[in-house]
Amino acid sequence: MTHPPQVQKDPGKKMQDILSSPEKDISSPETDISPPETDISLPETDIVEEVKPGEDIFANIPRKTEKPELPSRASSLRKKPSRREASSRWENALRALWTSASVISMLINIVVIALLILLYQNYSVMQVPPEIDTNTPKDLLKGLYDNFELMDKAHIETMIVVEDQIPVKFDLDLNQITNVVLSEAVTIDGARVTLTTGGLNIYNAPATVILPKGTILPIVLNIKVPVDEMIDITLNVPVDIPLEETDLHIPFTGLQEVVTPLYCLASPNALSISGEAICP
């Protein structure tokens, strides 16, 4: 029995039929997605349509456009943590914070207890002066405030000794009557003398007169005496400088303002040296 010869289809049309067939579900493991076995071999006696050179045999095959892959629901669920995971993280953070705070508190308590023990052990060794009592802070602040106030109202009083040389240059006018004593004999020529004796009288006669040494003569002085000398001087100059009129007034009042809040806290009825109320 002879079989009729099988007519071979065009390979391009076979590929088109395969691609255009309905898609099968590939998610099921039972589905066989392997392409059907087709014998595309041609016997030597079959006539195959001649393909012209340069002609695309896949031109009639419809091309399948690829769709963008969307994230699956499972992957999106993995990215968002569940409420249970979030609450567990919050609880872990609170536990870590509580543990840290507890450790720090315990360390502080240990240090404070150690200091108290040391103070208790050394209390008998420490010698506190009897002057220190409950009023010591108030007395200390009062002393500071009063002394700052006294410093602001203080005066610098002293005696400054000035020793120096000063030039003296001027003309001294002399016009007075005085007596002079001759240090030696003086001869006066061409003098006019009047002499009266018991038997001889001479009137206004020219003569030569000799004045002996030691003779006192009254004279009138009317002269100018030039003075040009360096004179040594020694002076005691008193000095009185009030500090409230100097630049020290601002720092002294500033120190009083710094001490005032503490002083008023320790003694609300505090008074200044002049008797004025310090606290408002």
C-alpha positions in Angstrom: 0.0 0.0 0.0 1.5 3.2 -1.1 0.9 6.4 1.0 0.1 9.6 -0.8 3.0 12.0 -0.7 2.7 14.6 2.1 2.5 18.2 1.0 5.1 20.2 2.9 4.1 23.6 4.2 6.2 26.7 3.9 8.4 27.1 7.0 7.4 30.7 7.4 3.7 29.9 7.5 4.3 27.1 10.1 6.2 29.5 12.3 3.3 32.1 12.0 0.8 29.4 13.0 2.8 28.5 16.0 3.2 32.0 17.2 -0.4 33.0 16.5 -1.8 30.0 18.5 -3.5 30.9 21.9 -1.1 31.2 24.8 -1.0 28.5 27.4 -0.8 29.0 31.1 2.9 28.6 32.0 2.3 29.1 35.7 0.9 25.5 36.1 3.6 22.9 36.4 1.5 20.4 34.5 1.4 22.5 31.4 3.8 21.4 28.8 5.2 24.5 27.1 7.6 22.7 24.8 6.8 23.4 21.2 5.3 20.6 19.1 7.6 18.5 17.3 7.3 19.2 13.6 9.3 17.7 10.9 10.3 20.5 8.7 12.8 18.4 6.8 12.0 18.3 3.1 12.6 15.2 0.9 14.7 15.6 -2.0 11.7 15.1 -4.3 9.5 17.8 -2.7 9.2 21.1 -4.3 10.1 24.0 -1.9 9.1 27.5 -2.6 12.1 29.4 -3.6 13.1 32.2 -1.3 14.4 35.2 -3.1 17.6 36.6 -1.9 17.1 39.7 0.3 13.4 38.7 1.1 12.6 38.6 4.9 10.8 35.3 5.6 9.5 36.6 9.0 7.9 39.7 7.5 4.4 38.2 7.8 4.8 37.0 11.4 3.1 39.4 13.9 5.5 40.6 16.5 4.6 40.4 20.2 5.0 43.6 22.2 6.5 43.2 25.6 4.5 44.6 28.5 6.3 46.3 31.4 6.6 44.0 34.3 4.6 45.2 37.3 5.8 44.4 40.8 4.0 41.5 42.2 1.9 41.7 45.3 4.2 39.4 47.2 7.2 41.6 46.6 5.3 44.7 47.7 4.1 42.9 50.8 7.8 42.0 51.6 8.9 45.7 51.6 6.2 46.9 54.1 7.0 45.6 57.6 4.1 44.2 59.5 2.6 45.8 62.6 4.1 43.1 64.7 7.6 43.7 63.4 7.2 47.5 64.0 5.9 47.0 67.5 8.8 44.6 68.3 11.4 47.1 67.1 9.8 49.8 69.2 9.8 47.5 72.3 13.5 46.7 71.6 14.4 50.4 71.5 12.5 51.1 74.7 14.2 48.2 76.4 17.6 49.5 75.3 16.8 53.0 76.5 15.5 51.7 79.9 18.7 49.6 80.3 21.0 52.5 79.6 19.1 54.8 82.0 19.2 52.2 84.7 22.9 51.7 84.3 23.6 55.4 84.4 21.4 55.8 87.5 23.2 53.0 89.3 26.6 54.5 88.5 25.5 57.9 89.9 24.1 56.3 93.0 27.3 54.4 93.6 29.4 57.6 93.2 27.1 59.6 95.6 27.2 56.8 98.2 31.0 56.6 98.0 31.3 60.4 98.5 28.9 60.2 101.5 31.0 57.4 103.0 34.2 59.4 102.5 32.7 62.5 104.1 31.4 60.5 107.1 34.8 58.9 107.6 36.7 62.2 107.4 34.2 64.2 109.4 36.1 63.8 112.6 39.3 64.7 110.9 38.0 67.9 109.5 38.3 70.8 111.9 35.7 73.4 111.3 36.5 76.8 113.0 33.9 77.9 115.6 33.4 81.2 113.8 31.6 79.4 110.9 27.9 78.9 111.7 24.6 79.3 110.0 25.0 83.1 109.7 28.3 82.8 107.9 26.9 83.2 104.4 24.9 86.3 105.3 27.9 87.8 107.1 30.1 87.0 104.1 27.8 88.7 101.6 27.3 91.7 103.9 31.1 92.2 104.2 31.5 92.0 100.5 28.7 94.5 99.8 29.8 97.0 102.5 33.4 96.9 101.4 32.5 97.5 97.8 30.4 100.5 98.9 33.2 101.8 101.0 35.7 101.5 98.2 33.4 103.5 95.9 33.2 106.3 98.5 36.9 106.3 99.4 39.3 109.1 98.8 43.0 108.9 98.0 44.6 111.4 100.4 48.4 111.8 100.4 51.2 114.3 100.4 53.3 114.5 97.3 56.8 115.9 97.8 58.1 117.9 94.8 61.8 118.4 94.5 63.1 120.2 91.4 65.1 123.1 90.0 63.3 126.0 88.4 64.9 128.8 86.4 64.5 132.4 87.8 65.1 135.2 85.4 63.8 138.8 85.9 64.9 142.4 86.7 64.7 143.6 90.3 64.0 147.3 90.8 65.6 148.9 93.9 64.5 152.4 95.1 65.2 153.0 98.8 67.2 154.8 101.4 70.0 152.8 103.1 73.3 153.3 104.9 76.6 152.0 103.5 79.9 151.5 105.3 83.1 152.4 103.5 85.4 149.4 103.3 88.4 151.6 102.8 89.4 155.3 102.8 87.9 157.4 100.1 89.4 160.6 98.7 87.1 163.2 97.4 88.7 165.8 95.1 87.2 169.2 94.3 84.9 169.2 97.2 83.5 172.5 98.6 83.8 172.8 102.3 82.7 175.3 105.0 84.7 175.4 108.2 84.0 177.5 111.3 86.4 177.6 114.2 87.0 179.9 117.1 89.1 182.3 115.2 88.8 181.1 111.6 85.7 181.0 109.4 85.9 179.5 105.8 82.9 179.5 103.6 82.5 177.3 100.5 86.2 176.9 99.9 87.6 174.2 97.5 89.3 171.4 99.3 90.3 167.7 99.1 88.4 165.6 101.6 89.5 162.2 102.7 86.8 159.9 104.2 88.4 157.3 106.5 87.6 153.5 106.3 84.4 152.5 108.2 82.6 155.8 107.6 78.8 155.3 107.4 77.2 157.1 104.6 73.4 157.4 104.1 72.5 156.8 100.5 69.4 156.4 98.2 69.4 153.3 96.0 67.5 153.6 92.7 68.7 150.8 90.4 67.6 147.7 88.4 69.2 144.4 89.4 69.0 141.6 86.7 68.3 138.1 88.2 69.1 134.9 86.2 69.5 131.9 88.4 68.4 128.2 88.9 66.7 127.8 92.2 66.2 124.4 94.0 62.7 124.0 95.4 61.1 121.4 97.7 57.4 121.5 98.0 54.8 119.3 99.8 51.7 119.1 97.7 48.5 117.7 99.4 46.4 115.4 97.1 42.7 114.4 97.7 41.1 112.2 94.9 37.6 110.8 95.4 37.3 107.4 93.7 33.6 107.9 92.8 34.8 110.7 90.5 37.2 108.4 88.7 36.9 105.5 86.3 36.9 103.1 89.3 33.3 104.1 90.1 31.8 101.8 87.4 33.6 98.6 88.5 32.8 99.2 92.2 29.1 99.7 91.5 29.1 96.7 89.2 30.5 94.5 92.0 27.7 95.7 94.3 25.1 94.8 91.7 26.6 91.3 91.3 26.5 90.6 95.1 23.0 92.2 95.6 20.8 89.2 94.5 22.7 86.8 96.8 22.7 89.3 99.6 19.0 89.9 99.3 18.4 86.1 99.2 20.3 85.6 102.4 19.0 88.8 104.1 15.9 90.4 102.6 16.0 93.4 105.0 19.6 94.2 104.2 20.7 97.9 104.6 23.6 99.8 103.1 26.2 101.8 105.2 24.1 104.9 104.8 21.0 103.1 106.2 19.2 102.7 102.8 17.3 99.5 101.9 19.3 97.4 99.4 16.6 94.9 98.4 13.6 96.1 96.4 
